Amino acid sequence: MIKRELYLNRLRPFFHKDIVKVLTGLRRSGKSVLLQQIQQALREEGDDPASMLYYNFEDMRNLPFCQASALYEDIMEKLDGKQRAVLFFDEIQEVEGWERVVNSLRVSHGADIYVTGSNAHLLSGELATLLAGRYVAFPVYPFSFREFCLAYPDRSRAECWQSYLLHGGMPFLTHLPDDDATVYQYLQDIYRSVVLKDIVQRHAIRDVDLLERIVRYAAANIGHTFSAASIARYLKSERRSASTDTIMNYLQACTESFLLYRIPRQDLVGKKILSINEKYYLADHGIRQVVYGRNQQDIDQTLENIVCMELLRRGYHVTVGKAGDREIDFVCEQPGKRFYVQVTYLLASPETVEREFGAYRPIRDNYPKYVVSMDPIDFSRDGIIHKNIMDFLCMDSYVM
């Protein structure tokens, strides 16, 4: 089991605090295992295992507790007067009215509560009303490249990279044979599960074929700006029709299920967020191989997807930068921190070097500026840092 220290370090300041810890993310991205690691960390800090209750609502044995009143009664019976309880609820969105159960346990029993869910709707609606200021969200992503390497201590970093580049970082892949057919079947099952359970059922989508065409279009255009209108034109060429409102609703459903991540554009000169032609990235680039294929042929797009998800994983607010007629792939910000990233396959020609390094020319600040590629040779120049992508993904910090 790979210990997910990145998340545990973020969670530790909230252990034993009167605040609900909400772990969200794509199905099978490792939330359940992270809950187990939280339990272990709490035991190491002295918590009594007898005070811990764990419910996985994808387990049929817990089906009777998928109603709020039944769940509450079962918890009260199991606690049996215990003064302190630590509660773990996995895939809590399966419980109707779960927000009131969690709030009641927090208020009346002072419970230390951890929940996971595979839909962003978890953080809206009644939860936001009942727990305003009393919950904190932690997005959980598939394995980073560094975590993936830890799962294969007997392989070289280069060997790990070849597998990661094609198959992605869904955690359970590290327990499967590393052959294309096995991996493809597993990733396809994840994709079907996300589409059918987290998108189609939850949003009552009737036209599944239209949804899958839109997802396929987004996967094909990773790293390219596009709009609902451009998707509508594509669908028309495929002899399908859909309004821009429907397309936007379907894309929103995909982002709420954490299948896609929407990255807005920022005008670096005008200092404003642009509302048109955003970019979309997949939660895991291995799923692109299932949905669209061509991960190795479209390697520049695959690399950009990998870097984008690494930046989000590390907690940065990420936008696409526009500076005049130039575009910066990623503008990354945290309080008091900022840096820029350009991603390309290889700096194989003077024209490519000029395009990637020259994109920074209109930007006159002193924040770190990176160009990331597969090149093993250091092309750094004019204060702009060039990094091989494996080195970049394994860096401890991007802002020194």
Summary of the structure (lengths in Angstrom):
residues: 400
radius of gyration: 22.3
end to end distance: 30.9
largest distance: 72.5
contacts: 1231
relative contact order: 0.09
helix: 46%
strand: 20%
